[in-house]
Amino acid sequence: MKKNILFLLFLIPFYAFSQSNREVIQQYLTTPSAKSIISNRDFNDWVIQSEGGTTTSGIQNCYVIQRYQGIEIFRAVSNFSLKNTKVIDVQKRIVDNVSQKVNATNPTLLATDALVKAYFHLGITTNTTFSVLDKLGSHKFRISNGTGTEEPVIGTLVYHQAKDNKLVLAWDFTIHTPVHDHLWSVRIDALNGKLLEKNDLVVSCSFHQEQAFSVTKKSQIENLGATPKQIYTGPSSFVPGGAYRVIPFNFESPSHGPFQLISNPSDAKASPFGWHDINGQVGADYTITRGNNVWAKDDFKAANIDDGASPDGGVELIFDFPYGGTSVAASSYINAANTNLFYMNNVMHDVWYQYGFDEASGNFQENNYDRGGKAGDYVNAEAQDGSTAVPPSLNNANFSSPVDGNRARMQMFLWNRGPEIKPLIINSPSSLAGNYVATQNSFSPGRIDLPIAPQFLQSDLVLYLDSSGGTSEACVTPSNKTALNGKIVILRRGSCNFVTKVKSAQNAGAIAVIVVNNVEGNLSMSGADAGITIPAISVNNTIGEDIINQMTTAPVNVKIQTQSTPFVNADGDFDNGIIAHEYGHGISIRLTGGSNNSSCLNNTDQMGEGWSDWFALMMQLKPGDFGGAKRGIGTFVSSQSPAGLGIRNYVYSTDRANNPMTYAFTNNFQSFDVNGVEETSVHGVGSVWATMLWDLTWAYINKYGYDNNKYSGTGGNNKLMRIVLDGIKLQPCSPTFVDARNAILAADQAITGGKDYCMIWEVFAARGLGVNATAGSTNVGNDQTEDFTRPSTGPNCSLTVVDVNNPNVMSIFPNPSNGNITVRINNYSGTVDMKVVDILGREVYSITKEDFNNEKMFNLNQLTPGIYIMDIKGEGLNYTEKIIIK
């Protein structure tokens, strides 16, 4: 079971001006406080994996990986937070009884032999043998990839944590697939070559809605209290150079606001030499959409190589290109798409830099300007990715983020979710007469626009009869070719691709095609055939079969005609919300578990999708917004109005009538694949987390106001942006909702001294993430338990009876004790008065105005064995407990 493992530890300072972080941690591990939670037997072999991630409050996070005989235990990454040469925070992911769990210490398979097994399991073919290029450590190798891709394979000998709690010796590989559609992290048994686990580090956001069920009460609607002007506010200090016609970052899409020509949008702190620099000297190094933070280019064929075209702004860096809208071919406005993609990636880099996603924390930059971290890892942002591939890439976006120093990749796709249209008009018979919903195809090439009124196509329908099989699927030549000539032809889905069906009917003389779905729901037809010259639409199974049945008794006369400009595609490159969402994956991946580990957000109930939605929402806050409003994600690419539902089950809103989700909803996003393996929808789980963060956002805005300056403002939104990023840095590897909540509380404690402790608890508890909420197992998706208990402990609150009886809030241990007793009061920082009296009421020990920071050990060795009463008082604190000295 997962436990509340957020420990804010008060320790005596270590007076050593030149101590390394390793020395500080090692010395801490010898203290009684550390020994009470960490066994030296299990944690005597460890190494700091990364030590960036300094928070805005000055806490440096050291991400320590546990080893056994020099071999790393995969994902056993604990976060030791240091300040002023002392450990002040530990979030552990330590495996106990290691020696009893390991199955071997020496591999049977060499790294290259295991890589052959990995490629087999992943379905990757190669005609060359693998060779070790470099030895990166005693158990780590750089290996040729055998596929011709630029990136080598990284192989590391590790212990894999199996579900039966065994530690299996394994080879861990990081593998780029040939077209970069996957970045696999895979573990292969080092003894027998079996596949133990695989995780795709390409976070693919196949945006769709998952079902969940729950109800709760309506909450109060908040309002900014500002005039409803929608204002674009850029950085307070910028680097001269560059103008970009784009959708301003605080507008989600062309549906939400107009394009503007924005000049000098780069921030001087985050991008000191502008957006087109890489050498750290004044003057642009590129005049295309390329620079230190991102290279935006097209990738029509999903080739994922560096030959995609980027628009050129000339020496004046003027990127002013027209956008043709959703009714023209997307390739006609690729320059505008790349410009917006370049702009939004850079804005995300610059804004979140202010809150701690900087070089030392593993951000994405080609040149780190000597400010820490590893360089060489700008974002490859690919516009209209795979739009001319066969089949085309549609209705998606993704982001891959390997470890610091390795380039990230963002792929933005076209979307074919057009607005609902009724181009199918049945004239007769009267029993079917009316206008019906139908879906236009997305063939590319091969899409022929429907006739726009007053133009139309009309005829009696003819059913395509296959020359064999007794079917009507148009995968073979027709037996009724003569009857099809000059007619609108209806046929069924199945057995072959859509362009084959349409081409078969066209070759028989058809003037248009209607394809009937063979399952319930609407049908989206994709494919490519430049030889198609007639329009083709699809209808759902119900209306399609009704039409075919009617045709057996009487002719069905139809007209195909649309009343509006035809929809071709929506381009994700203009959806700033989706771009921010994807970039947000890079932030949460690099900050969780440290920038040298990309595998800390692969657990079942992690919140990566939730942080990403929240990043998008925070970027688009404007004066006049209010918490109770409906905020959908992806309404533009879904061809919905800005007030639409978007691509989640619920809109984001503090109004429970609009969004009823609570922590228990996370148990409702499970399904089973074809092999019976349980899967959890990370998008559904993430939406619950984003709901909680959105509530917290409005709690902060209500208390501190809203500041439209996203870069350096002082409003409640700015305060929370800082706290959330610090919280991501403070949380452990494979975090749960409980871990992330506790990390936010810890960040507030570190930044403000716990000023908003009560408010944070109130918000989380209201959505079911209260004191007694439990997260269950990290790799089981439906074992969470919600709780609405609200604690009130902290420097600005009073400790209640419920709280002091709850070990998650307050505990004294060990009890009984040999004399050294530790008092822990989670998230309490201040001074305390403490006294101990015997059973006759005589005071035997006292201390006043003692500095206290969440936990402290008291030495009571001088007391004789017996029963005593310990009394602790502080601001809002009055607690008494019986203790036993042995």
N, C-alpha and C positions, 0 to 999 in steps of 0.2 A: 504493500500500500504506500501511496505517496503521503508524505507528511509535510507539515508546515516546517520548512527548514530554513526560514529566513532568520538568521541570528545576528542581531546588532550587538557586538561584543565590546564592552568597556575593558580596556587593558591598560596596564601601567606602561607609559612611553618607554621606548627603547632608545637610550641615549647613545646613538652611534651615527655620526654625521655621514659616514661613507658606506653605510650598510646597503647591500644590494637588496632587491625585492626578494630574492630567494633566501637571503639571510634573515630578513624580517619574518618571512613566513615560517622558516625553519625554527626560529626562536619562539614564535607564537605557538607552534605545535608542541612545545615542551611545557606550556602553561597549563594549570589545572582546568581553566575554562575550555581550552582546546581538547584536552584529554577526556572531558566529559561528553564530547560529541564525536570525536574522531579517534579511532583506534590506531595506535602507532604500528601495531602488527600488520594492519591492512594498508596503511598509508605511509610506508617507509621508503617507497620507490615512486618518485613523482618528478615531473619536469614542468616548467612554465611553458605553455604552448604559445601564448601571446600575452603581452603586457601593455597594450595600448588601452584604448577605451576609457580615457580619463573623463570623468563626469564634469559637468559645469560647476559642481560644488567642490572640485579639486580632489575627488576620490579617484585613485588609479586602480583599475581592475586587472588583476593577474589571473588568467585562466589556466588552471593547473590540471594536467591530465595524469591520472593514476596509471602506474605501470606494474608489471610483475616480471622480474628478472629482465628488466630493460625493454619489455614489450608493452606497448600502450594498450590500455583497455578502451575499446572504441566507445565514445560518448561518455566516458567516466570523467567528465570535465567539471571541476568545481571552481567557483568564482571566489577568489580572495580579494577583498577590497581594502586598499591601503590608503592611509592619510597620515601625514606627519610621522612617517616611519613606524606606523603601527597598524595592525590588522583591526579594522573596525566592523567588518561585515564578512560573513562566510555563507555561501550558498553551495551546499555540497551535493555531489553526485558520486559518492564513494561506494564501491563494491566491498562488502565485508566477506571475511573468510575466503580470501582469494585462493590461497594455496590448496584449499579443499575443492575448489570449483574448476580449476584449469584441467584440461584434458591432455595437454602436451606442452612441451617447451621448445621443441625443434620441429620444423615443417618437413613433411615428406616431399611436397611439391616445391620446386623452385618458383620464383616469382613469374618467370616467363611461361612455365608450364601451367601455372594457375591462371594466367591471363588467357591462354588458349581456351580453358574451360569457361572463363567469364564471357569471352566473345561468343562461344557456342550458346550459352544460356541466354545471351542478349540478342541472338540472331544476327550478329555482325559478321560479315564474311571478309576474309583477307587471304591473299595469295602469297604473302611473305611471312617469314619467321620473325619473331620478336627478338630484340636485342636490348641489353641494358646499356643506356646511354651514359648515365651518371649514377653514382652512389651518393645519396643525399644524407645518409646517416647509417647507423649500424643495421637498421631494418627498413630502410626507405630507399626507393630506386626511381629513377626516371627511365622509362622504357619506350622504345619506338612504338608507334600506334598501328603500323601495318595497313593504314587506310589512306595515307596521303594527306591527312588533315594536319594543320599547323601545330596543334597542341599534342605533346607527348602524353603518354599514360603515366600517372603517378601510382606506384605500388608500395604499400606499407604492410609489414607484418603486424597484426593486432590480435587482441582477444575480442571475439564477438560475444556480446551478452545475449545468450539464447533465452527463449521464453521459459525454459525449465530451470533458469538461474545458473546454468552451467556456463563456463567461459571456454569457448571453442577457438582454438588457434586458427587464424584465418588470414588470408591476403585481402586487404582492402584496396580497391582500384578506383581511380577517378578517370572516367573514359568519356571523351567527346565522340559522339557518333559522326559519321562522315558529313551529314548535312546539318549538324548542330541542332537537330530537333530534340535531342536528349543529351544530358550530361549526367552519366550514370555514376553513382557511388554504390559499389557492389562489393559484398563480402563472399569470398570463396573459401570453403573449408581447406585448410592447408595440408590436410592429411589425405582426403579422398576426392577433392575437386567438386563437391556438391555446392549448389547455390544456397547460401544461408540467408541472404537479404539483398535487396536492391532498392535504391531510392533514386528518383529522378530529381536532380538539382535544377533542372529547368522547371520553374514553377509555372505550370500551364493553367491559365485561368479560363477554363471552359465555362463561360458564364451561363449558368442556367439555374433554375429555381429548384430547391429541394423542399419536400413537404415536412412540416413539423406541426405539432399540435399543442396548444396550451392557451389558457386565458388568464387574465389578471385585470386589475382595476385601472381606470383612466387616471392620468396624472395631470398636474397643472401645466399650462402652456406658458413658456417663458418668452420674453421679447427683449431685443437689444435696447429698445427705447430710442432708437435712432431714426432719422428720416430715411425713407426707403430709396435713397440714392445708391446706385451700384457704382462704386468708385474703384478704379484701378490704382493701387499704390505700389510703386516700385521701391527699390532699395534706397536707403537714405544717403548712401555714398556709392558712387558708381565709377566705372572706368569708361572714359569717352570712347566711342566707336561702335558702329553697328546700328542698323534699324531693321526691324522684322515685322512683316505684316502677318499677324497671328491672332488667335483668340487669347485675350489676356488670361493669365493663369488663374484668376479668381472667378472665371466663367468656365463652365464645364465644357461647352461645345458651341457650334454655330447655332444650335437651337436656343441657347441661353443668352447669347449676346453677340454683337457684331465683331467682325475683324477690325483690328486697329494696327496702325503702323507705329510700333513702339521703339523709341530710340534709347540707346545706352542702358539696357536693362541689366547689365552685369554688375555684380556686387564687388566692391573694392576689397573687402575682407576675404571673401571666399574665392574670388577669381581676380587676384590683384593685377594681372596682365590682360584681362579681358577673356572673352570666350573663344578666341581664335588663336591663342598662344600655346606653345608647348616648350619654348626655350627659356622662359623666365626673363625675357628682355622686352623692352617697350616696342610695340609694333606687332601687327598680326602676322603669324606664320602661315596662315591659310586664309583664303578668301572664299572658300566653300563652307558648307555646314560641318566643319570639323575643327576641333580644338582640344584643349586640355581635358575637358570633362566628358565629351561625347563626340562621336562621329556619326552623323545621320546621313543615311544613303538608302537608295532603293535596293530591293532584293526580290525582284519580280519572280524569279525562278526558284527561290529558296535555296540558292547555291551557297550562301553563307561564306562568301569569299570577299576579298577586299577590292573587287572591281565594280561594285555598285556605283551609280552616278550620284553626285551631290550637286545641288544648285550653287552657282557662283554669284556672290554679291558684288564682285569687282573690288577695286582698291578702296572704295568708300564703304564697303560692307553693307550694301543696301539690298535686302532680301525682300523684294516687293513683288509677289507673284499672285495671280488670280486663283480663286477657288471656284470651280464650276458647279458645285452642288451635287446632290445625290442622283441627279437624272442624267449625268454624262459619265463617260468612261473615266474611271479613277486615274488611269495613267495620264490623262490630259492635264491633271493638276498636281502631278508628282512633286514639282518644285515647291508648291505651297505646302504639301504634306510634309516634306523633309524640313522645311523651315519651321513649321509649328512643332514638329518632333524635336528638332534641335533646341528650340527655345524652351520648351517645357522641361526637357531633361536638365538643361542648364539652370533653370529656375529652381527645380527640386534640389539640385546640388547646392546652389547658393543659399536658399532659405534654410535648409536643414543643417547646413554648415554652422549657422549661428547657434544652433541648439546642441551641438556636439558631434555631428557626423562629419568629422574632419579627417585630416590625413592620418593622424595617430590612431584614430578609431577605425581605419580601414576604408575610407571613402574611395570614390572612383576618380582617379586622376592619372594622366600620363606623366606629369611632372609634379612632384610633391613639394617643390620649392624649399627643400631642406626643413620641412615641418613635421617630419616623422612618417611612420608607416612605410609601406612598399609602393613604389611607383609603377607605371607601365600598365595601368588597368582602367583606362577610360571605358565608357559604355559604347559598345557597338549597337547603335539604334537603327533598326532596319524597317523602312517604310514599305507599306503594301507588300509585305513579305508573302511570297508564294502565291501571289495573285494570278500569275500565268502558269503556275505549275499544274501538273495533271495527276490527281485532282487538285484544284486550288485550295489554298489554306484560307479558311473562312471562320468568322464568328469566334475569334479567340485573340489572345495576346499572351505573351510569356516573357519571363525574365530568368536568366541563369546567372548565378553569382558564385563562381569558384572563390578560393581563398584570396586574401589580399595579395596584390601584385599580379593577378591574372585577370584579363579583361572580362567584363560582364557583357551580356548580350540581351538586348530588348528587341522582341519581334512583334510588330504591330500588323494586324490583318485587316482585310476588308470584311464587311458584314453584309449579308444578303437578307436580313430580316426587314423586309420592306413593310410599309404601312398596309393595313388591311384594305384590299380593293375588291370590287365585285365586277370583274370584267366579263363574266359569263352570264349572258342574258338568255333565258329560255323563253322563246316566244309561244311554243305550243308543245304538247297539249296543255290545256288550262290547269290540269291537276299539278303540273310542275312549273308553271309559268312564274317568272320572277328573276331577280338579280342575285347571283350567287358568288360567294367568296372563292377566289382561285389565286394561286400563287404563280408568279412569273418565274421562269428559270433563271439561273445565274451562269449559263454556259459562257465560257471565255476562252477562245472565241466561239461564236455560234449563237449568241443571244440575239434574237430579233425582237425589236420593240413591238408591243401591241398597238393596234391602230387607235389613235386618239380621236374622239368625237369631233366632227361628224363622220369621220372615216370608220369603217367597220368591215368585218368578215362575217358572212352569214351563209348557212346551208343546213340541210338536214344532216344529222350525225350519221356516221357509218362506223360500225364496230370492226376493228382490225381482226381478221381471222387468220391465225397462224396456219401455214401449210402443213404443219405436223404438230402432234401433241394435243390437239383440241383446245388450245388456249388462245388468248388474245393479248400476248405480251410483246409482239413485234420484235422478237429476237431472231426470227427467221422470215423468209419471204412470205407474203400473204397469199392465201388461196382465193381471195376476192379482190385482186388488184384493180380490176376494171371499175368496181363499185367505189373504190377509194378515190379515184381521180376527180379532182375539183371539189372535194368535200373536206369538211372538218372531221377529223378522225379521232375516235375515242379508243383507248386501249388501257391495259392494266400494267401496274408495276410488277416487276419480278424477272428473275433469270438473267438479265443483262443490263448494261448501263443505260442511262437515259438518252445519251446522244445517239446510241445505236437504235433505240426505239424511234426517236424522232426522224432519224435519217432513213429508216426503213419505210416509214409512212410517207416521207417526202419523195422517196424514189418511186413510190406507187402513185404519186400525183396529188397527195394531200395538200391542202392550203393552210392547215393549222392542225395542232395536235392537242388533245386533252388526255393527260395521264391520270388514272384513278389509283389512289393509294391502296395498298393491300392490307393496311392496318389502320387503326383509328388515328385521327389527327391529321394536321396539314403536312404537306410534303414539299421539301426544298430540293430542287433538282440542280445538280452541278455536273460539270463535264466540259469537254472542249472538242469542237469540230468546226473548223472554218467553213466547211461545206454546207452547213445548215443554213437555209434561206427562208424558213417559215417560222412563225411564232409557235411557242409551246407553253402550255400552262398545266397546272396540276390541281386536282380537287381531292377532298377527303373521301374516305371510303363510303360513307353513308350516302352522300349526294351522288357520287359516281355510280354506285351499284343501283340506286333508284333509277338513274337515267338509263342504264343498260337494261334493266328489267322492263322499263317502259317501252324500250325500242323493240321488244319482242312482240308487242301488240299494236304499236302505232308509231309513226315517225316522230322524232323529236327534233324540232327546228330551233337552232341556237344562233346567237350573234355574239361575237367577241369584240369588245370595244371598251376602252377605258376613258374616263372623263377627265383625267389629269395627266400631267407630265409623268412619263414612266419612271419608276424607281429602278436604278441600276445597282448602286452599292452605297452604303455608308462607310466612311473611312475612319478607322480607329485612330489614325494619326491626328485627327482633329478633336478627339475626345480627351480633354485634359484630365478628366477624372480617371480614365483608364491608364493614361500615361503615368499619372501620379501614383496610382495603385501599383503598377508594375515596378516603378522605381522604389516604391516603399518596400517591396520584397527585398531589394538589395540592401536597404537600410537595416531591416530587422534581421536578415541573415548574417550580415557582417557584424552586427552588434551583439547578437546572442551567442554566448560561448566564445567570443573573441573573433577577431578578423582572420585568424589562421585556422578556423574550423567552419566549414559550410554544412555540417550535418547535425546541428543542434536544433533544427526546427523540422524534424522528420517524425516526431512522435504523433500519435493519433489525435490527441486533443490539444495540439499546439494552435496558436492564434495568429499565424502569419497572414492569413487572408483578412483577419480583423484589423490588424495594424494597417494593412494596405488600404482598406476602405477608409479608415480613419484619417490616414495621410491625405487621401483625396478630399474628404470632407473638410478638413482643416484648411486646405489650400483655397477652397471656394467660399469660405465665409465672407460675407459682405455686410456693410451697415444695412439695417432693416430686416435682416434675417431673424428668425426666432426658433427656439428649440422645438416647439410643437408642430412646425411645418413638416411637410412630407418631402424627404430628400431621397430620391432614387439614384442608384448607380447605374450608368450605362443606358440612360433613356435615349440618347441620340442614336447610338448604334442599334438600338432596338426599334427605331422609328416611332418612338413615343413622344408625347409632349413632355416638357420639363417637369410637369407634375405627375408623370407616370410612375409605375411601380419599378421599372428598370429590371435588373437582372438578379435581384435577391427575392427571397420569400416575402419580406416586408420592407417598406421604406424605412429609413432612419428617422426617428422622431422621438422626442421625450414624451409624447402623448401616447399612453398605453392603448388607446383606441386605434392608433395607427401602427404601433409596434408593441405587441404584448410579450416579446421574448424575455425569458428569464434563464437562469443557469440550467435549469432542468431541460430546456430545449436541446442542449448539447447531446442528450441521450437519444435524440430522434433522427439522427442523420446517418444511420448505418444501413448498409445493404450488403448483398452477397454477390460475388462475381460468378462466372460460369463454373469455376472450380469449387464453389462453396466457401471461398475465403471471405471473411468479413472485411468490408471496406467502410471507411468513414468519409463523408463529404467534408473536406476541410473548408470549403466555401460556406457551408451551412454553419459549422462550428464557429468559423471566424466572424460570421455576421452577428452572432450573439456577443462576442467580445467587442466588436465595433459598436454595438448598441450600448453597451456599458460605458465605453469611452466617450460616446456621443453625449450620454447623460452627464458624464463627469465634465465634459467641455462646457455644457450650459450651466452647470453648478458653479464653475469657475467664472464664467462670463457674468452670471447674475451677481456674484460676490465682488468681482474686481473690474467689471466692465469689459468692453470689447475694444481692441486696437486694430485698425485696419492695416497697420504696418506689420506685415508678417515677418520682417527681417529683424527689427530691433525694438518692437513695441513693448509696452509694459502691461497690457491688458490681461484679463484672465485667460484668453486663448494663448497668449505668449507664455504665460507662466506654466500652463499645462503642457505645451509643446516641449518645454525644457524638462519637466518632471517625467513625462512619458519616455523621452529618449534616455534620460538617466536610468529610468526603471528598466528599460530593455537591456542596458549595460549591466545592471546589478543582478538580474535574474539568472538562474542557473541554466545549464544546457538542458534541452528537452523540457521546457517549462510547461506548467499547467496553468489553468486560470488562477488557482490559489497562489502559485508562485508569482505570477505576474502582478496580481493584486498586491501581494506583500512587497514586491519590488517597488511598486509605485508608492506605497506607504513609506518604504525606506528612503526613496528619493526625496519625498517631501520632508522627511526627518532631516536628511543631510542638507537640503537646501534652505529650509525655513525653520528648522527645529521642531517640525511637526505642527506647524501653524494650522494646517488644513486637515489634520488627522481625522477629526470627527466628520467633516464634510465628505471626505473620501470614503470612509466607512459607510456613511449614510447612503451614498449613491450605489456602492457595490451591493450592500445588503438589500436595498430596494429591488434589485434585479436577481436576488437569490444567492449572491456570493458573500453571505454573511459569515459570522465568526465560526459557525459549526459546519459550513459547507465543506465537503470533501471531494477530492479530485479522483480518487480511485487509482487504478494502475495507469501508468503513462502510456501504455500501448493497448488499452481497452477503451473503446469509444463510448460505451454506454453504461459506465459505472459511477457517474458523478451524482452527488447528492446536494441539492440546493438547501439553503437555509437563509432566513431573513433576520437573524439576530443581529442587532446593532450594538457594538461595544461603545463605550464612551471614555475609555482610558486615554490619557495623554495630558500634555501640559495645559490644555485649555478645556479639559473635560473632567467629569467626576467618575471615579471607578465605582461601578455598581456591583451588587451582590452577584448578579449573573456573571459579570466579567471576572471577578476574583476567583470564582469557582470553575472557571474555564481555563484549562492548561494552555490553550492557544494564546491567552492574554497574560496570565500571571502564574508563576510556578516557583517553588522553592525546592532545591534538590542538592545532594541526595538527602532524603529524610526518611529514616534515621541517618545520622551522619557521624563520622569519627571526629568532626570538628570543623572542617572546611565546608561551608554552606554557600551555595550560589543562589542569588535571588534574580529572577528574570521577570521583567515587566515590559512586554513587547511595545515598542514605539513610545516609551516614556523617556524623556530627557529633561534633566533638571537636578535639583538637590533633594536629598531625603534626610530625615531624622529617623534613626533606628535604635531601638532599645530591646534588651532581652531581660525578662524577669523569670524567677523560678516559681514553683507552684505555690509558694507562700507570698508571692507578690513582691519579693525583694529584687531590686534592679541589680543585675550581675554584669551587664554590658551595655554601653551606649555610645552613640556617635551622632554628631549633629552636622547639618549642612554639608553632607558628603555628596560630592559630584557623582551623578548616576546617569548612565547612558545605556538603557535597556537591560544591562546585565552586569552584575558585580558579585565577586566572591568575598565572603566575610570569614575571617579566621577566628573560630570560637574554640580553639584547642585548649584554652585555659579553663574551660568549664568542666566540672565533674560530670560523669555520666548521669543522665536523668532526663526529666521532662521539663520543657521551658515554653514560654510564650514569647514569640517575636512580634514586635509592633513596629510598623513602618508607616511614616507619614511624609507627605510631600504635597505639592500643588495639586489639588483635586484628588488626593490619594490618602486613604486611611485604611490600612489593612493589618489584620492580626491573624497569626497562624501558630498552631502548636508544633514544636520541633522536638526531636529526640536526639540526644547526644549519647552515643554508645561508649 
